Amino acid sequence: MGLGLALLSGSLAAGAAGQEGEGGHKGDVWYKTPVPEIKTPAKPMVGPIDRDAAGRGEISFYQRCALCHLDRMNKDETFKQILGVPMTGILKDASPSREAAVRELIKKGGFRMPGFQYSLNAKQMDELVAYLKTQ
């Protein structure tokens, strides 16, 4: 116990000396770590839908979205008030601005809906949107 106190008091004295510019411990060094920005495509997908991507997007939908947005759950009056709207037709022949709005909602979330900006990367978002376009 006595040795521990001696070491502690010695390190405190060295720290105090370092703050005064006399050598020893100079204190903690803090670094700013930049947080990487998750980038989504600037332009919504245009052209034919990649069926393989849509298949992978369907898996993401069932893993992350189906509990609240599956049609059969929304038909039950018991759950209708607490569940999200069905996704059927939401991006079928949608304008680029509507697709961008849906992407933003998925990313940021909304009332009773979590955002997926940290759990879906850009490729997974594209796949999910490709799937929603097939519904």
C-alpha positions as CSV (number, residue, x, y, z in Angstrom):
1,M,0.0,0.0,0.0
2,G,2.8,2.4,0.9
3,L,4.6,1.7,-2.3
4,G,1.5,2.3,-4.4
5,L,0.9,5.7,-2.7
6,A,4.6,6.6,-3.3
7,L,4.3,5.7,-7.0
8,L,1.0,7.6,-7.4
9,S,2.3,10.7,-5.6
10,G,5.5,10.5,-7.7
11,S,3.5,10.4,-11.0
12,L,1.3,13.3,-9.9
13,A,4.4,15.4,-9.1
14,A,5.9,14.5,-12.5
15,G,2.6,15.5,-14.2
16,A,2.5,18.8,-12.4
17,A,6.1,19.4,-13.3
18,G,5.3,18.6,-17.0
19,Q,2.5,21.1,-17.1
20,E,5.0,23.8,-16.0
21,G,7.4,22.9,-18.8
22,E,10.0,21.3,-16.6
23,G,10.0,17.9,-18.3
24,G,8.2,14.7,-17.2
25,H,4.6,13.9,-18.0
26,K,3.1,16.3,-20.5
27,G,-0.6,15.4,-19.9
28,D,-3.1,13.8,-22.2
29,V,-3.0,14.4,-25.9
30,W,-6.4,14.6,-27.6
31,Y,-7.0,13.8,-31.2
32,K,-10.0,14.6,-33.3
33,T,-11.1,11.5,-35.2
34,P,-13.1,12.3,-38.3
35,V,-16.3,10.3,-38.6
36,P,-16.6,8.8,-42.1
37,E,-19.6,10.0,-44.0
38,I,-21.9,7.3,-45.3
39,K,-22.4,8.1,-49.0
40,T,-25.4,7.2,-50.9
41,P,-25.6,7.6,-54.7
42,A,-26.3,11.2,-55.7
43,K,-28.6,10.0,-58.5
44,P,-31.3,7.4,-58.0
45,M,-30.9,4.3,-60.1
46,V,-32.1,4.7,-63.6
47,G,-32.8,1.9,-66.1
48,P,-33.6,-1.7,-65.8
49,I,-33.7,-3.2,-62.3
50,D,-30.9,-5.7,-61.5
51,R,-32.8,-8.8,-60.5
52,D,-29.9,-10.2,-58.5
53,A,-29.6,-6.9,-56.5
54,A,-33.4,-6.9,-56.0
55,G,-33.1,-10.5,-54.6
56,R,-30.5,-9.4,-52.1
57,G,-32.6,-6.3,-51.3
58,E,-35.6,-8.7,-50.5
59,I,-33.4,-10.4,-47.9
60,S,-32.6,-7.0,-46.4
61,F,-36.3,-6.1,-46.4
62,Y,-37.3,-9.3,-44.6
63,Q,-34.5,-8.8,-42.1
64,R,-35.0,-5.1,-41.3
65,C,-38.4,-3.9,-42.6
66,A,-40.9,-6.8,-42.9
67,L,-42.0,-6.8,-39.2
68,C,-43.7,-3.4,-39.7
69,H,-44.1,-3.1,-43.4
70,L,-45.3,-6.5,-44.6
71,D,-48.7,-6.4,-46.3
72,R,-50.3,-9.2,-44.4
73,M,-49.5,-7.6,-41.0
74,N,-51.0,-4.3,-42.1
75,K,-54.3,-5.9,-43.1
76,D,-55.0,-6.9,-39.5
77,E,-56.9,-4.1,-37.8
78,T,-55.2,-4.9,-34.5
79,F,-51.8,-3.8,-35.8
80,K,-52.8,-1.2,-38.4
81,Q,-52.4,1.7,-36.0
82,I,-48.9,0.8,-34.8
83,L,-47.3,-0.6,-38.0
84,G,-45.7,1.2,-40.9
85,V,-47.5,1.5,-44.2
86,P,-47.2,-1.4,-46.6
87,M,-44.3,-1.0,-49.1
88,T,-46.3,-2.4,-52.1
89,G,-46.1,0.0,-55.0
90,I,-44.2,2.7,-53.1
91,L,-41.4,2.9,-55.7
92,K,-43.1,1.3,-58.7
93,D,-42.5,3.8,-61.5
94,A,-41.5,6.4,-59.0
95,S,-39.9,9.7,-59.9
96,P,-36.2,10.3,-59.0
97,S,-37.3,12.8,-56.4
98,R,-39.6,10.2,-54.7
99,E,-36.9,7.6,-54.8
100,A,-34.5,10.1,-53.2
101,A,-37.1,10.9,-50.5
102,V,-37.6,7.2,-49.7
103,R,-33.8,6.7,-49.5
104,E,-33.6,9.6,-47.1
105,L,-36.4,8.2,-44.9
106,I,-34.8,4.8,-44.8
107,K,-31.5,6.4,-43.9
108,K,-32.7,8.8,-41.2
109,G,-35.8,7.1,-40.0
110,G,-39.0,8.7,-38.7
111,F,-41.6,8.5,-36.1
112,R,-41.6,4.9,-34.7
113,M,-39.1,3.9,-37.5
114,P,-35.4,3.6,-36.8
115,G,-32.9,5.0,-39.3
116,F,-30.6,2.6,-41.1
117,Q,-27.7,4.9,-41.9
118,Y,-25.3,3.0,-39.8
119,S,-26.5,-0.5,-40.7
120,L,-27.0,-0.3,-44.4
121,N,-24.1,0.6,-46.7
122,A,-24.6,2.2,-50.1
123,K,-24.7,-1.1,-51.9
124,Q,-27.3,-2.5,-49.5
125,M,-29.4,0.6,-49.9
126,D,-29.3,0.2,-53.7
127,E,-30.4,-3.4,-53.3
128,L,-33.2,-2.6,-51.0
129,V,-34.4,0.2,-53.3
130,A,-34.2,-2.2,-56.3
131,Y,-36.4,-4.7,-54.4
132,L,-38.9,-2.0,-53.5
133,K,-39.1,-1.0,-57.2
134,T,-40.3,-4.6,-58.0
135,Q,-43.1,-4.5,-55.5
